[in-house]
């Protein structure tokens, strides 16, 4: 039975494993870290990458190797992506409050209907 990992942020993979998985040199991963594109967890000076880190690295590699985006462009895209995610989370939170407000209004109307009879 295969269990799906719940926490995609927990560090799991060493740099050698990640470099083989993504087919890049470990030095490339170190360079991406120096550029600020990725920030792996560290345990006793050892870099450990999470599933989220792998997703981000895949994006960086695709942008640089397949699409020819330079480092400055990657930085801008990653920042915009983070801002978009934050905005989407904020919108979802606002929608939840609106849903709660609409639900409360509906419950109040139903209660009034039943109190009149």
Secondary structure, DSSP 8 states (H G I E B T S, - for coil): -----S-TTS--EEHHHHHHHHT--HHHHHHHHHTTS---EEETTEEEE-HHHHHHHHHHHIIIIIS---HHHHHHHHHHHHHHHHHHHHHHHHHHHHHHHHHHHHHHHHHHHHHH-
